[in-house]
Amino acid sequence: MDSFISKIFEANKKCSDCPSPKAIQEFFRELLGLLFPEFAHTRFKEEIEIAAKFSILERSLASILSRNNNLHSGDGDQIAHDFFRSLNTVYDYLHEDVDAIYVGDPAAKSRTEILRSYPGFYAIAAYRIANLLHKLGVSLIPRMITEYAHSKTGIEIHPGATIGQHFCIDHGTGVVIGETTIIGDHVKIYQGVTLGALSVNKEDADKKRHPTIEDHVIIYSGATILGGKTIIGANSVIGGNVWLTKSVPAGSKVYYQTQMYHTGSEVTDMYVFKNDNNEVI
């Protein structure tokens, strides 16, 4: 038992002042509630109250970063300052994402409904906040934020991914977006979509392992798109359950089809590729 306790003590010494998942989750929840009152317990009555809350959260982030220099290579106070000065852009992007979901889902009756109940928006919000920290050189904390959202929504978005404006995740359960994925503007993704890597070798960690999705692409449920060299051209539609490991040109329509004999017995499975004019290519 003594040796076991010693192992745990050594782990405590190496951990320095690690931010606990609870502390990071609380920071994210309070920040989201500040940006969107739909997530807050109380409403602010004066602008000065909002300014004060921003200051409190900035000091909280600066304190976490200053106590954990191993999570970044800069100055914790400066990173926190830069983060909060850049939140305006994140805020605007998130409102575009709400619009994308509202326009893209006929079941959505209001933007308030999306904010209060849609897991797709919650996961995107966590990603955009975490991605800003990631771009400022902060490690671990961004992943803790997106994995917290993952645990609540079933949607996994790595904070290192690059996602453009007006992004929509509909339903969302089972969506996976890998670290080096690049997604353009006005992209819509349904449940069960995987944007993943062909290789899980550790030596490929610094390579582009995940696909690029260009502007105005729709990817339907269950589709799997793999590989860092795989590019889905703009204005393409990827059908449900499609498995892709190679690029498709702009304006493509790719869907899964089963060929049948006239007797009804199954012959073979195939993918069908069509161009913008609905011609098979």
Backbone as CSV, one residue per row, in Angstrom:
resi,resn,N_x,N_y,N_z,CA_x,CA_y,CA_z,C_x,C_y,C_z
1,MET,0.822,-1.210,0.000,0.000,0.000,0.000,0.860,1.266,0.000
2,ASP,1.984,1.221,0.724,2.857,2.391,0.801,3.393,2.761,-0.584
3,SER,3.781,1.746,-1.378,4.312,2.029,-2.719,3.223,2.609,-3.622
4,PHE,1.990,2.146,-3.428,0.866,2.653,-4.207,0.632,4.132,-3.884
5,ILE,0.658,4.462,-2.615,0.498,5.854,-2.196,1.629,6.712,-2.752
6,SER,2.825,6.163,-2.779,3.973,6.892,-3.327,3.778,7.196,-4.813
7,LYS,3.222,6.224,-5.553,2.948,6.450,-6.977,1.963,7.597,-7.166
8,ILE,0.930,7.595,-6.342,-0.075,8.650,-6.449,0.529,9.997,-6.070
9,PHE,1.390,10.015,-5.064,2.042,11.252,-4.645,2.930,11.797,-5.754
10,GLU,3.651,10.923,-6.451,4.491,11.348,-7.560,3.646,11.961,-8.682
11,ALA,2.491,11.350,-8.924,1.589,11.891,-9.938,1.112,13.282,-9.552
12,ASN,0.842,13.488,-8.266,0.421,14.809,-7.789,1.517,15.842,-7.974
13,LYS,2.761,15.465,-7.726,3.870,16.404,-7.877,4.057,16.793,-9.343
14,LYS,3.926,15.831,-10.249,4.116,16.100,-11.666,2.967,16.929,-12.254
15,CYS,1.822,16.859,-11.626,0.630,17.514,-12.159,0.665,19.024,-11.993
16,SER,1.576,19.547,-11.218,1.636,20.970,-10.864,0.255,21.418,-10.397
17,ASP,-0.262,22.508,-10.931,-1.587,22.978,-10.527,-2.557,22.779,-11.678
18,CYS,-2.726,21.542,-12.096,-3.558,21.233,-13.259,-4.965,21.808,-13.106
19,PRO,-5.486,22.420,-14.165,-6.884,22.851,-14.086,-7.791,21.634,-14.086
20,SER,-8.703,21.566,-13.149,-9.606,20.417,-13.079,-10.652,20.520,-14.180
21,PRO,-11.165,19.395,-14.655,-12.264,19.452,-15.632,-13.425,20.298,-15.134
22,LYS,-13.708,20.218,-13.842,-14.817,20.994,-13.281,-14.579,22.486,-13.443
23,ALA,-13.335,22.945,-13.192,-13.019,24.370,-13.316,-13.160,24.843,-14.758
24,ILE,-12.701,24.042,-15.705,-12.788,24.425,-17.118,-14.237,24.402,-17.587
25,GLN,-14.982,23.406,-17.167,-16.391,23.332,-17.538,-17.164,24.527,-16.996
26,GLU,-16.863,24.924,-15.773,-17.537,26.070,-15.167,-17.189,27.352,-15.923
27,PHE,-15.925,27.503,-16.302,-15.517,28.672,-17.084,-16.281,28.717,-18.406
28,PHE,-16.360,27.585,-19.094,-17.065,27.540,-20.370,-18.553,27.845,-20.196
29,ARG,-19.190,27.242,-19.196,-20.625,27.472,-18.980,-20.908,28.942,-18.684
30,GLU,-20.068,29.559,-17.845,-20.279,30.970,-17.508,-20.050,31.867,-18.718
31,LEU,-19.045,31.536,-19.523,-18.774,32.324,-20.719,-19.918,32.198,-21.723
32,LEU,-20.409,30.982,-21.920,-21.518,30.773,-22.846,-22.761,31.506,-22.359
33,GLY,-22.984,31.484,-21.042,-24.120,32.203,-20.477,-23.985,33.709,-20.606
34,LEU,-22.748,34.201,-20.631,-22.511,35.624,-20.831,-22.776,36.020,-22.280
35,LEU,-22.339,35.186,-23.211,-22.543,35.470,-24.630,-23.999,35.302,-25.042
36,PHE,-24.657,34.298,-24.467,-26.044,33.994,-24.816,-26.862,33.842,-23.539
37,PRO,-27.697,34.834,-23.226,-28.469,34.780,-21.971,-29.374,33.554,-21.863
38,GLU,-29.638,32.900,-23.010,-30.449,31.668,-22.962,-29.775,30.587,-22.124
39,PHE,-28.461,30.674,-21.931,-27.733,29.681,-21.139,-27.437,30.165,-19.722
40,ALA,-27.863,31.374,-19.385,-27.528,31.955,-18.086,-28.629,31.711,-17.062
41,HIS,-28.238,31.710,-15.790,-29.210,31.569,-14.702,-29.910,32.892,-14.419
42,THR,-29.202,34.004,-14.632,-29.762,35.328,-14.370,-29.482,36.253,-15.550
43,ARG,-30.304,37.280,-15.686,-30.131,38.268,-16.742,-29.449,39.515,-16.185
44,PHE,-28.667,40.153,-17.020,-28.017,41.399,-16.625,-28.968,42.574,-16.878
45,LYS,-29.025,43.501,-15.928,-29.918,44.655,-16.042,-29.194,45.904,-16.540
46,GLU,-27.865,45.922,-16.416,-27.083,47.081,-16.829,-25.856,46.617,-17.627
47,GLU,-25.420,47.462,-18.568,-24.227,47.139,-19.358,-22.998,46.996,-18.473
48,ILE,-22.953,47.793,-17.397,-21.791,47.744,-16.511,-21.649,46.376,-15.848
49,GLU,-22.776,45.697,-15.657,-22.729,44.348,-15.085,-22.083,43.365,-16.054
50,ILE,-22.371,43.537,-17.338,-21.778,42.667,-18.346,-20.273,42.908,-18.416
51,ALA,-19.880,44.168,-18.400,-18.457,44.502,-18.424,-17.739,43.909,-17.222
52,ALA,-18.385,43.976,-16.062,-17.786,43.425,-14.843,-17.631,41.914,-14.943
53,LYS,-18.629,41.250,-15.532,-18.571,39.793,-15.684,-17.450,39.398,-16.635
54,PHE,-17.290,40.155,-17.722,-16.179,39.905,-18.631,-14.845,39.999,-17.899
55,SER,-14.718,41.006,-17.047,-13.472,41.193,-16.288,-13.213,40.028,-15.354
56,ILE,-14.270,39.543,-14.715,-14.133,38.409,-13.793,-13.661,37.168,-14.542
57,LEU,-14.281,36.904,-15.687,-13.915,35.721,-16.465,-12.518,35.845,-17.052
58,GLU,-12.137,37.054,-17.453,-10.789,37.248,-17.966,-9.753,36.985,-16.880
59,ARG,-10.017,37.461,-15.666,-9.094,37.204,-14.559,-9.049,35.724,-14.221
60,SER,-10.191,35.066,-14.336,-10.245,33.626,-14.057,-9.389,32.852,-15.054
61,LEU,-9.512,33.186,-16.348,-8.711,32.514,-17.363,-7.231,32.831,-17.179
62,ALA,-6.911,34.088,-16.898,-5.514,34.480,-16.685,-4.913,33.728,-15.509
63,SER,-5.701,33.536,-14.455,-5.217,32.802,-13.281,-4.933,31.346,-13.623
64,ILE,-5.833,30.716,-14.380,-5.634,29.319,-14.785,-4.366,29.187,-15.622
65,LEU,-4.202,30.097,-16.582,-3.043,30.025,-17.475,-1.741,30.348,-16.749
66,SER,-1.786,31.288,-15.826,-0.574,31.672,-15.088,-0.101,30.559,-14.165
67,ARG,-1.037,29.776,-13.651,-0.680,28.664,-12.765,-0.214,27.438,-13.546
68,ASN,-0.441,27.456,-14.855,-0.140,26.273,-15.675,0.642,26.689,-16.912
69,ASN,1.889,27.108,-16.702,2.727,27.552,-17.816,3.043,26.439,-18.805
70,ASN,2.860,25.181,-18.362,3.109,24.057,-19.263,2.045,23.939,-20.359
71,LEU,0.954,24.691,-20.223,-0.127,24.626,-21.200,-0.003,25.672,-22.306
72,HIS,1.015,26.493,-22.242,1.216,27.520,-23.264,2.651,28.015,-23.176
73,SER,3.089,28.746,-24.191,4.464,29.236,-24.209,4.526,30.757,-24.074
74,GLY,3.389,31.397,-23.810,3.360,32.845,-23.715,3.096,33.339,-22.311
75,ASP,2.561,34.532,-22.236,2.193,35.144,-20.958,0.704,34.925,-20.723
76,GLY,0.372,34.326,-19.577,-1.018,33.970,-19.298,-1.957,35.159,-19.311
77,ASP,-1.530,36.269,-18.728,-2.372,37.469,-18.707,-2.622,37.995,-20.116
78,GLN,-1.582,37.984,-20.944,-1.721,38.490,-22.300,-2.619,37.593,-23.137
79,ILE,-2.464,36.277,-22.965,-3.312,35.346,-23.711,-4.776,35.555,-23.341
80,ALA,-5.049,35.690,-22.041,-6.428,35.921,-21.598,-6.961,37.230,-22.167
81,HIS,-6.119,38.266,-22.163,-6.509,39.556,-22.720,-6.841,39.415,-24.202
82,ASP,-5.974,38.763,-24.963,-6.187,38.582,-26.402,-7.434,37.751,-26.680
83,PHE,-7.662,36.739,-25.851,-8.833,35.881,-26.015,-10.120,36.699,-25.910
84,PHE,-10.237,37.486,-24.867,-11.478,38.230,-24.674,-11.628,39.371,-25.673
85,ARG,-10.519,39.897,-26.197,-10.614,40.933,-27.220,-11.006,40.344,-28.571
86,SER,-10.873,39.045,-28.729,-11.215,38.381,-29.993,-12.589,37.714,-29.961
87,LEU,-13.254,37.752,-28.833,-14.535,37.059,-28.686,-15.636,37.640,-29.573
88,ASN,-15.498,38.904,-29.930,-16.518,39.526,-30.764,-16.684,38.785,-32.083
89,THR,-15.559,38.371,-32.680,-15.610,37.617,-33.935,-16.280,36.268,-33.735
90,VAL,-15.927,35.582,-32.649,-16.559,34.296,-32.331,-18.066,34.472,-32.161
91,TYR,-18.446,35.526,-31.461,-19.861,35.819,-31.218,-20.613,35.996,-32.542
92,ASP,-20.027,36.762,-33.457,-20.668,36.970,-34.759,-20.764,35.669,-35.550
93,TYR,-19.706,34.866,-35.529,-19.733,33.576,-36.206,-20.842,32.682,-35.655
94,LEU,-20.993,32.680,-34.342,-22.002,31.816,-33.723,-23.412,32.241,-34.116
95,HIS,-23.641,33.530,-34.256,-24.959,33.971,-34.706,-25.197,33.537,-36.156
96,GLU,-24.158,33.521,-36.968,-24.300,32.991,-38.324,-24.609,31.498,-38.294
97,ASP,-24.007,30.784,-37.351,-24.278,29.350,-37.218,-25.738,29.116,-36.818
98,VAL,-26.253,29.954,-35.917,-27.667,29.854,-35.543,-28.540,30.062,-36.773
99,ASP,-28.208,31.068,-37.572,-28.969,31.321,-38.800,-28.901,30.124,-39.743
100,ALA,-27.714,29.506,-39.855,-27.546,28.348,-40.735,-28.434,27.190,-40.290
101,ILE,-28.486,26.961,-38.990,-29.327,25.872,-38.464,-30.805,26.196,-38.663
102,TYR,-31.170,27.450,-38.417,-32.578,27.853,-38.561,-33.051,27.697,-40.009
103,VAL,-32.227,28.154,-40.940,-32.585,28.056,-42.356,-32.555,26.597,-42.817
104,GLY,-31.619,25.828,-42.271,-31.415,24.468,-42.742,-32.322,23.420,-42.147
105,ASP,-33.065,23.765,-41.095,-33.911,22.774,-40.438,-35.355,23.262,-40.404
106,PRO,-36.242,22.690,-41.208,-37.634,23.131,-41.214,-38.349,22.890,-39.892
107,ALA,-37.787,22.027,-39.039,-38.406,21.769,-37.738,-38.130,22.879,-36.728
108,ALA,-37.134,23.719,-37.003,-36.782,24.800,-36.075,-37.804,25.924,-36.182
109,LYS,-38.485,26.204,-35.097,-39.534,27.220,-35.097,-39.007,28.612,-34.748
110,SER,-37.847,28.681,-34.115,-37.282,29.979,-33.754,-35.795,29.815,-33.466
111,ARG,-35.078,30.930,-33.484,-33.664,30.904,-33.125,-33.486,30.629,-31.643
112,THR,-34.442,31.052,-30.838,-34.395,30.750,-29.400,-34.453,29.254,-29.153
113,GLU,-35.274,28.553,-29.921,-35.352,27.091,-29.803,-34.002,26.452,-30.095
114,ILE,-33.315,26.967,-31.090,-31.988,26.436,-31.442,-31.007,26.658,-30.306
115,LEU,-30.991,27.864,-29.761,-30.062,28.173,-28.680,-30.340,27.324,-27.442
116,ARG,-31.578,27.115,-27.127,-31.927,26.435,-25.877,-31.904,24.915,-25.973
117,SER,-32.036,24.375,-27.178,-32.256,22.928,-27.232,-31.462,22.156,-28.270
118,TYR,-30.755,22.822,-29.180,-30.101,22.101,-30.267,-28.672,21.705,-29.898
119,PRO,-28.382,20.402,-29.866,-27.017,19.967,-29.540,-25.989,20.422,-30.571
120,GLY,-26.413,20.552,-31.830,-25.493,21.003,-32.859,-24.931,22.374,-32.544
121,PHE,-25.796,23.291,-32.115,-25.302,24.626,-31.776,-24.382,24.575,-30.565
122,TYR,-24.743,23.801,-29.551,-23.929,23.724,-28.339,-22.518,23.231,-28.674
123,ALA,-22.434,22.211,-29.516,-21.130,21.665,-29.889,-20.326,22.662,-30.713
124,ILE,-20.993,23.381,-31.611,-20.295,24.384,-32.417,-19.798,25.521,-31.540
125,ALA,-20.617,25.944,-30.576,-20.209,27.020,-29.664,-18.969,26.614,-28.881
126,ALA,-18.970,25.395,-28.364,-17.798,24.914,-27.625,-16.581,24.879,-28.530
127,TYR,-16.763,24.418,-29.770,-15.643,24.379,-30.709,-15.084,25.770,-30.970
128,ARG,-15.940,26.743,-31.255,-15.443,28.074,-31.636,-14.696,28.735,-30.476
129,ILE,-15.170,28.557,-29.264,-14.467,29.097,-28.098,-13.146,28.372,-27.905
130,ALA,-13.178,27.047,-28.002,-11.959,26.251,-27.823,-10.954,26.525,-28.939
131,ASN,-11.439,26.697,-30.161,-10.558,26.955,-31.296,-9.809,28.279,-31.139
132,LEU,-10.483,29.278,-30.566,-9.815,30.558,-30.324,-8.667,30.380,-29.336
133,LEU,-8.894,29.630,-28.273,-7.810,29.341,-27.324,-6.695,28.554,-27.999
134,HIS,-7.078,27.594,-28.831,-6.094,26.774,-29.555,-5.210,27.656,-30.437
135,LYS,-5.814,28.597,-31.148,-5.050,29.473,-32.044,-4.141,30.424,-31.266
136,LEU,-4.464,30.661,-30.000,-3.622,31.503,-29.152,-2.503,30.704,-28.479
137,GLY,-2.392,29.429,-28.835,-1.287,28.606,-28.349,-1.540,27.886,-27.047
138,VAL,-2.801,27.796,-26.633,-3.140,27.090,-25.391,-3.410,25.625,-25.709
139,SER,-2.797,24.733,-24.958,-3.031,23.294,-25.137,-3.932,22.769,-24.023
140,LEU,-4.436,21.581,-24.183,-5.247,20.825,-23.232,-6.598,21.468,-22.927
141,ILE,-6.615,22.718,-22.498,-7.878,23.360,-22.125,-8.875,23.361,-23.285
142,PRO,-8.458,23.706,-24.523,-9.424,23.626,-25.628,-10.023,22.232,-25.801
143,ARG,-9.190,21.220,-25.636,-9.687,19.843,-25.779,-10.652,19.495,-24.648
144,MET,-10.385,20.002,-23.452,-11.285,19.760,-22.326,-12.655,20.377,-22.578
145,ILE,-12.673,21.541,-23.233,-13.944,22.202,-23.531,-14.731,21.416,-24.572
146,THR,-14.078,21.013,-25.673,-14.811,20.305,-26.728,-15.222,18.900,-26.283
147,GLU,-14.415,18.270,-25.431,-14.803,16.947,-24.937,-15.941,17.035,-23.927
148,TYR,-16.027,18.146,-23.217,-17.185,18.375,-22.346,-18.452,18.469,-23.195
149,ALA,-18.365,19.231,-24.286,-19.505,19.320,-25.198,-19.815,17.968,-25.829
150,HIS,-18.762,17.212,-26.140,-18.931,15.861,-26.681,-19.738,14.993,-25.720
151,SER,-19.422,15.087,-24.442,-20.118,14.261,-23.441,-21.592,14.639,-23.320
152,LYS,-21.919,15.887,-23.634,-23.299,16.351,-23.508,-24.104,16.174,-24.794
153,THR,-23.424,16.140,-25.952,-24.145,16.156,-27.222,-23.913,14.939,-28.100
154,GLY,-22.836,14.185,-27.845,-22.481,13.093,-28.745,-21.803,13.567,-30.006
155,ILE,-21.411,14.849,-30.051,-20.745,15.438,-31.212,-19.308,15.751,-30.830
156,GLU,-18.343,15.217,-31.582,-16.927,15.414,-31.264,-16.264,16.274,-32.339
157,ILE,-15.845,17.467,-31.950,-15.134,18.364,-32.864,-13.794,18.708,-32.222
158,HIS,-12.714,18.360,-32.889,-11.401,18.690,-32.338,-11.179,20.199,-32.440
159,PRO,-10.654,20.838,-31.388,-10.469,22.294,-31.424,-9.466,22.763,-32.468
160,GLY,-8.637,21.853,-32.979,-7.671,22.226,-34.006,-8.248,22.268,-35.405
161,ALA,-9.471,21.779,-35.591,-10.100,21.815,-36.912,-10.335,23.264,-37.340
162,THR,-10.433,23.463,-38.657,-10.720,24.784,-39.213,-12.110,24.753,-39.826
163,ILE,-13.015,25.570,-39.293,-14.409,25.563,-39.744,-14.829,26.983,-40.102
164,GLY,-15.362,27.143,-41.301,-15.757,28.455,-41.793,-17.071,28.948,-41.226
165,GLN,-17.619,29.965,-41.880,-18.828,30.613,-41.404,-20.085,29.869,-41.848
166,HIS,-21.185,30.147,-41.113,-22.516,29.642,-41.478,-22.515,28.114,-41.514
167,PHE,-22.087,27.520,-40.398,-21.928,26.068,-40.287,-23.140,25.464,-39.600
168,CYS,-23.636,24.379,-40.142,-24.836,23.735,-39.600,-24.583,22.257,-39.334
169,ILE,-24.853,21.828,-38.100,-24.908,20.404,-37.765,-26.352,20.102,-37.383
170,ASP,-27.011,19.261,-38.157,-28.407,18.910,-37.883,-28.475,17.549,-37.198
171,HIS,-29.256,17.453,-36.160,-29.360,16.265,-35.302,-28.022,16.053,-34.580
172,GLY,-27.022,15.585,-35.292,-25.655,15.666,-34.787,-25.074,14.465,-34.086
173,THR,-25.879,13.624,-33.475,-25.331,12.516,-32.703,-24.358,11.684,-33.541
174,GLY,-23.163,11.456,-33.013,-22.185,10.620,-33.690,-21.300,11.337,-34.682
175,VAL,-21.444,12.651,-34.831,-20.561,13.407,-35.736,-19.154,13.454,-35.147
176,VAL,-18.149,13.210,-35.993,-16.737,13.296,-35.598,-16.004,14.152,-36.623
177,ILE,-15.349,15.209,-36.147,-14.573,16.097,-37.014,-13.150,16.140,-36.477
178,GLY,-12.203,15.600,-37.242,-10.837,15.431,-36.779,-10.016,16.710,-36.761
179,GLU,-8.854,16.600,-36.155,-7.990,17.743,-35.835,-7.583,18.587,-37.032
180,THR,-7.245,17.970,-38.148,-6.731,18.729,-39.292,-7.775,18.901,-40.390
181,THR,-9.028,18.663,-40.058,-10.115,18.895,-41.004,-10.205,20.383,-41.348
182,ILE,-10.482,20.666,-42.618,-10.762,22.037,-43.053,-12.154,22.049,-43.670
183,ILE,-13.024,22.897,-43.135,-14.397,23.015,-43.616,-14.631,24.455,-44.050
184,GLY,-15.174,24.632,-45.253,-15.424,25.961,-45.776,-16.692,26.590,-45.225
185,ASP,-17.218,27.565,-45.950,-18.419,28.286,-45.534,-19.679,27.591,-46.051
186,HIS,-20.764,27.778,-45.303,-22.085,27.277,-45.706,-22.068,25.764,-45.926
187,VAL,-21.509,25.045,-44.978,-21.479,23.572,-45.014,-22.512,23.037,-44.020
188,LYS,-23.192,21.973,-44.424,-24.211,21.350,-43.572,-23.887,19.875,-43.409
189,ILE,-23.911,19.407,-42.163,-23.555,18.021,-41.831,-24.677,17.406,-41.000
190,TYR,-25.002,16.165,-41.315,-26.028,15.443,-40.565,-25.393,14.437,-39.604
191,GLN,-26.229,13.774,-38.840,-25.778,12.858,-37.790,-24.934,11.713,-38.354
192,GLY,-23.991,11.253,-37.549,-23.207,10.080,-37.904,-22.110,10.322,-38.921
193,VAL,-21.865,11.558,-39.299,-20.814,11.855,-40.277,-19.445,11.810,-39.603
194,THR,-18.484,11.173,-40.261,-17.103,11.133,-39.781,-16.188,11.792,-40.801
195,LEU,-15.460,12.797,-40.353,-14.401,13.413,-41.148,-13.104,13.014,-40.467
196,GLY,-12.528,11.894,-40.924,-11.459,11.260,-40.179,-10.174,11.067,-40.958
197,ALA,-9.277,10.298,-40.351,-7.949,10.050,-40.919,-7.852,8.627,-41.450
198,LEU,-7.020,8.440,-42.470,-6.731,7.101,-42.983,-5.682,6.407,-42.133
199,SER,-4.834,7.194,-41.479,-3.747,6.645,-40.679,-3.860,7.114,-39.236
200,VAL,-3.597,6.200,-38.306,-3.561,6.573,-36.897,-2.149,6.393,-36.334
201,ASN,-1.158,6.337,-37.233,0.226,6.215,-36.788,0.679,7.495,-36.099
202,LYS,1.391,7.347,-34.994,1.814,8.503,-34.220,2.751,9.404,-35.007
203,GLU,3.548,8.825,-35.911,4.490,9.635,-36.681,3.786,10.562,-37.674
204,ASP,2.476,10.353,-37.881,1.717,11.212,-38.779,0.999,12.339,-38.036
205,ALA,1.299,12.491,-36.754,0.572,13.444,-35.921,0.641,14.874,-36.442
206,ASP,1.764,15.260,-37.043,1.936,16.634,-37.508,1.568,16.823,-38.976
207,LYS,1.018,15.789,-39.591,0.616,15.880,-40.996,-0.883,16.191,-41.093
208,LYS,-1.307,16.665,-42.259,-2.739,16.828,-42.484,-3.342,15.445,-42.725
209,ARG,-4.138,14.999,-41.794,-4.656,13.633,-41.824,-6.137,13.566,-42.185
210,HIS,-6.815,14.694,-42.118,-8.271,14.714,-42.263,-8.675,15.495,-43.513
211,PRO,-9.882,15.283,-44.004,-10.264,15.840,-45.313,-10.527,17.340,-45.308
212,THR,-10.629,17.876,-46.515,-11.027,19.265,-46.739,-12.405,19.273,-47.384
213,ILE,-13.310,20.024,-46.798,-14.672,20.159,-47.309,-14.834,21.604,-47.778
214,GLU,-15.038,21.797,-49.067,-15.128,23.147,-49.596,-16.526,23.750,-49.374
215,ASP,-16.728,24.983,-49.832,-17.952,25.739,-49.542,-19.210,25.074,-50.099
216,HIS,-20.306,25.307,-49.392,-21.650,24.911,-49.847,-21.756,23.409,-50.111
217,VAL,-21.207,22.616,-49.217,-21.304,21.151,-49.315,-22.315,20.650,-48.286
218,ILE,-23.097,19.654,-48.673,-24.012,18.959,-47.751,-23.539,17.519,-47.627
219,ILE,-23.420,17.044,-46.390,-23.001,15.667,-46.135,-24.091,14.991,-45.314
220,TYR,-24.719,13.989,-45.887,-25.859,13.350,-45.229,-25.414,12.260,-44.243
221,SER,-26.366,11.791,-43.483,-26.105,10.954,-42.300,-25.333,9.680,-42.628
222,GLY,-24.399,9.372,-41.754,-23.640,8.135,-41.856,-22.486,8.161,-42.830
223,ALA,-22.274,9.271,-43.526,-21.172,9.336,-44.495,-19.830,9.384,-43.766
224,THR,-18.831,8.717,-44.344,-17.476,8.699,-43.801,-16.520,9.196,-44.874
225,ILE,-15.771,10.247,-44.554,-14.818,10.830,-45.498,-13.466,10.866,-44.804
226,LEU,-12.474,10.195,-45.396,-11.195,9.988,-44.732,-10.027,10.479,-45.580
227,GLY,-8.982,10.944,-44.902,-7.709,11.219,-45.550,-7.395,12.689,-45.734
228,GLY,-6.152,13.051,-45.460,-5.721,14.434,-45.566,-5.673,14.971,-46.974
229,LYS,-5.588,14.096,-47.962,-5.557,14.536,-49.354,-6.942,14.514,-50.003
230,THR,-7.936,14.089,-49.266,-9.294,14.001,-49.794,-9.956,15.370,-49.757
231,ILE,-10.420,15.830,-50.909,-11.068,17.136,-51.012,-12.465,16.935,-51.609
232,ILE,-13.465,17.452,-50.912,-14.827,17.434,-51.430,-15.084,18.801,-52.050
233,GLY,-15.230,18.833,-53.372,-15.350,20.085,-54.093,-16.599,20.868,-53.721
234,ALA,-16.534,22.163,-53.922,-17.631,23.066,-53.565,-18.944,22.650,-54.230
235,ASN,-20.039,22.936,-53.516,-21.397,22.688,-54.025,-21.684,21.211,-54.292
236,SER,-20.990,20.331,-53.590,-21.236,18.898,-53.740,-22.242,18.409,-52.702
237,VAL,-22.853,17.279,-53.009,-23.760,16.606,-52.084,-23.254,15.182,-51.889
238,ILE,-22.976,14.827,-50.633,-22.504,13.480,-50.305,-23.654,12.754,-49.617
239,GLY,-24.097,11.668,-50.216,-25.267,10.962,-49.716,-25.007,10.161,-48.462
240,GLY,-26.078,9.664,-47.881,-25.999,8.888,-46.655,-25.212,7.598,-46.823
241,ASN,-24.409,7.273,-45.812,-23.652,6.021,-45.722,-22.554,5.871,-46.774
242,VAL,-22.230,6.941,-47.481,-21.137,6.898,-48.453,-19.804,6.827,-47.718
243,TRP,-18.872,6.056,-48.272,-17.510,5.931,-47.722,-16.540,6.454,-48.774
244,LEU,-15.841,7.562,-48.479,-14.949,8.183,-49.457,-13.528,8.296,-48.920
245,THR,-12.575,7.905,-49.744,-11.161,8.089,-49.407,-10.422,8.784,-50.551
246,LYS,-11.168,9.341,-51.493,-10.550,10.078,-52.585,-11.390,11.312,-52.880
247,SER,-10.785,12.287,-53.531,-11.436,13.563,-53.791,-12.559,13.431,-54.816
248,VAL,-13.497,14.347,-54.739,-14.547,14.458,-55.757,-14.578,15.902,-56.228
249,PRO,-14.840,16.137,-57.530,-14.809,17.504,-58.069,-15.988,18.344,-57.589
250,ALA,-15.870,19.648,-57.763,-16.945,20.556,-57.391,-18.234,20.184,-58.118
251,GLY,-19.344,20.373,-57.440,-20.638,20.095,-58.042,-21.010,18.632,-58.136
252,SER,-20.295,17.766,-57.424,-20.578,16.330,-57.496,-21.762,15.942,-56.615
253,LYS,-22.413,14.858,-57.013,-23.420,14.198,-56.175,-22.983,12.751,-56.031
254,VAL,-22.724,12.337,-54.810,-22.228,10.987,-54.566,-23.207,10.280,-53.647
255,TYR,-23.698,9.131,-54.086,-24.620,8.395,-53.216,-24.432,6.894,-53.399
256,TYR,-24.893,6.181,-52.404,-24.757,4.726,-52.348,-25.972,4.094,-53.005
257,GLN,-25.715,3.080,-53.837,-26.818,2.440,-54.548,-26.580,0.937,-54.637
258,THR,-27.626,0.174,-54.448,-27.554,-1.271,-54.584,-28.219,-1.694,-55.896
259,GLN,-27.462,-2.392,-56.754,-28.000,-2.912,-58.006,-28.814,-4.181,-57.720
260,MET,-29.933,-4.343,-58.413,-30.806,-5.482,-58.154,-31.143,-6.198,-59.476
261,TYR,-31.284,-7.526,-59.418,-31.865,-8.272,-60.541,-33.362,-7.978,-60.604
262,HIS,-33.961,-8.246,-61.754,-35.410,-8.051,-61.877,-36.170,-8.956,-60.912
263,THR,-35.537,-10.062,-60.542,-36.192,-10.971,-59.603,-36.185,-10.407,-58.191
264,GLY,-35.395,-9.354,-57.987,-35.345,-8.741,-56.661,-34.153,-9.161,-55.842
265,SER,-33.365,-10.126,-56.346,-32.206,-10.552,-55.577,-31.061,-9.567,-55.749
266,GLU,-30.301,-9.373,-54.704,-29.232,-8.368,-54.701,-28.031,-8.854,-55.510
267,VAL,-27.438,-7.940,-56.297,-26.257,-8.271,-57.075,-25.012,-7.671,-56.443
268,THR,-24.947,-6.366,-56.355,-23.725,-5.718,-55.898,-24.043,-4.322,-55.377
269,ASP,-23.126,-3.800,-54.593,-23.239,-2.425,-54.125,-22.309,-1.550,-54.932
270,MET,-22.675,-0.291,-55.101,-21.834,0.621,-55.866,-22.077,2.050,-55.415
271,TYR,-21.113,2.930,-55.729,-21.303,4.356,-55.527,-21.567,4.998,-56.876
272,VAL,-22.468,5.964,-56.901,-22.800,6.679,-58.113,-22.297,8.112,-57.986
273,PHE,-21.554,8.595,-58.969,-21.043,9.964,-58.989,-21.752,10.714,-60.113
274,LYS,-22.350,11.861,-59.777,-23.006,12.679,-60.785,-22.465,14.105,-60.725
275,ASN,-22.509,14.796,-61.893,-22.065,16.184,-61.925,-23.238,17.124,-61.687
276,ASP,-22.994,18.434,-61.865,-24.011,19.444,-61.609,-25.243,19.288,-62.494
277,ASN,-25.060,18.680,-63.655,-26.172,18.477,-64.578,-26.878,17.142,-64.371
278,ASN,-26.579,16.517,-63.242,-27.173,15.240,-62.865,-26.747,14.107,-63.803
279,GLU,-25.602,14.277,-64.474,-25.067,13.239,-65.347,-24.075,12.376,-64.585
280,VAL,-24.136,11.064,-64.813,-23.203,10.155,-64.150,-21.797,10.433,-64.665
281,ILE,-20.824,10.533,-63.750,-19.435,10.812,-64.151,-18.516,9.701,-63.673
